[in-house]
């Protein structure tokens, strides 16, 4: 029995497809974060994921579809890190609005520092890539909506203009800081994002 046959023994076709998709997305995220778009190709991703090109096209329509999925995976890792930090807080409900915001931004910055590949994808490549730019803007706005809900309880009256302005501003700050264009310390970035977000969201 070959290694591939052993891998799939006792699994359903749906399980095999899901496993291949997971490996392709993880490989895509790895290559995109490490080598950028120049190293991101169907051949390179399939080689890294140990998945044949035929199976690639059974799962993704084209490379752009994998690009979007890889971006979403990177964002998911960042969001998971923030969620874990909030869960680890002994009394998150007892935090002030500002402290909750600072906890969120501190966790996000810590993850981006520890995972430069995620930082490069989310606040570098996505800002310049024609395929990802609009998708990334919508995704970041959704993230800011979640942040807003932790600070302001305005439900359906949420101000979309405020959220859009804040999401764009945060993207620019993180992009500039991570690229070295903004020479500020980690704590300065966290405090600035916290203070400005408080002024906009609670204003």
N, C-alpha and C positions, 0 to 999 in steps of 0.2 A: 504494500500500500504506500502510495506516495505521500509526501508531507502535506500536499494540498488536500488529498483525499482524507487524511487523518484530521485535518483542520475542520472539514465540513461534515465529518461523520456524525450522524444523528441530528443534524440541523435542518431546518426547513428552508426552502428557497427564499422566503421573506427574511429569515434571519441572516442568510448569506448576503443578501442584497444590503441589508442594514449594516452589517459588519464592513462590507466593502465601502459603503458610503462614509461611514465613520472614519475609516482609514484614509480615504481620499481627502476628506475635509481636514483631518489632522495634518496630513502631509502637505496639503495646500497652504494651510496656515503656517506651518513650519518653513516651507520654502519662501513664501511671500514675506514673512517676517525676517528671514535671514538674508535672502538674496534679492528681494524686491521683485518687481515685475519682469526684470530681465531673466530671472531664473525660474519663472512661473510658466510652465508649459505642460501640455498633456503628457508628453513623454517623461518629463522629470517627475511630475506628480505620481504617475503610475509606477515609475521605478521606485520612488521612495515609499509608496504605499503597498508595493508588491501586489498590484492589481493590474490586470491586462487592459489594454485600450478598449477592447470590445466591451468589457464590463463598465468601463468609464462612461461610454456613450449610452449604455443601458440605464445609467443613473442620472447623468447630467446631459443637458442638450448641447452644451458647448463649454468652453473654458470660462466664459463670462459667468455662467451659472455657478461654476465651482468658485470663482472669485468672490461672488456675493456670499456663498455659503461659508467660505473661509473667513470673510469679514465678520459675518454673524457669529461664527464660532469664537473669534477673538473678543468680540463684544460680550458674548456670553461668559467667557472666562473672567472678564473685568467685572461684570455685574455680579457674578457668583462670589468674587472676592469681597465686594462691597457688602453683599448680603451676609456673608459669613462674619464680617467684622461687626455688623449690627447685631447679629444673633449672639455673638460672643460678649457683647456689652451686658453687664450684670442687670442693669435696669434701664433699658432703652426708652421705656415709656416715661421715665422720670427725667429725661434729658430736656433741656430747653431747646427751642427751635434752632438757635445758633449752634448749640453743642451737637445736635443731630446732624446739621449740615456739615459741621467741621469733621465729624466722624466719617461721613460719607466721602468727603473730598480727601481726607487723610488716607482712607483705605484705598481709594482710587489711585492716588499718587504713589502709594507704597507698591501697589500691584504694577503700575507702569514702570517704576524704577526697577523692580525685580524681574520684569518681563519686557525687555526692550523690543522684542518681536511684536508683542501685542501693541505696544505704544506706536511702533512704526506703521503697523497696519491701520489702526483706528484713527490716529492723529497725523499721519503722514501720507501714506499711499491713498487712503480713502478721500482725503481732501483734494487730491489732484487728479484722480482717475475719473474719466468720463462715465464709466459704468457705475462706479460706487458713489459718486458725489451726491446725487439726489437721494439715493437709498440711505447713505450715511446721515444726511441732514434729517431725514424722517426718523431714523433710529435714535439719534441724539436728542431730538425733540421729545420723543417718547420717554427717554431716560430722564430728561429734565422734568417732564410731567410727573414722573414718579417721585423725584426729589421734591417738587413743589407740594405734592400731596402730603409729604412728611412734615411740611412747615405750615402750609396754609390750607385750611379746610373750606375751600370755596366750591367744591363739587362741579356741577355743570356750568357754573359761571366763570370757570377758569379763563384767564385772559390769554388767548393764543398769541397775541402780539408780544406780550411779555416773555412767554415761553420761547418763542422763536428767536427773539433778540438775545435772551440769555444763553440759549443753546449755541448760537453762532459765536457769541463772545467767549464762552468757555472753550469751544473748539479752537478758536484763534489763540487763546492764552496757552492751552496745553500744547498745541502744535508749535508755537514759538518757543516755549520753555524746553520742550523735549528736543527740539532741533538745535538748541543753544543760542537762539536769537534773543531770548529773554534771560539775562543773567541774574536770576533771583534764587534764593535758597528754597529748599523744599517747603519749609514752614511758611515762608513768605507767600509762596504760591497757594498753599492751603488756606492761609488766613485771608488772602486777597479774594479768592473764589468764594469763600464763606461770607465775607463782609458784603461783597457786591451782590451776591445771590440774595442775601437777607434784605438788602435795600430794594432790590427789584421785586422780589416775590412777596415781601410783606409790606411794601410801600403803598 
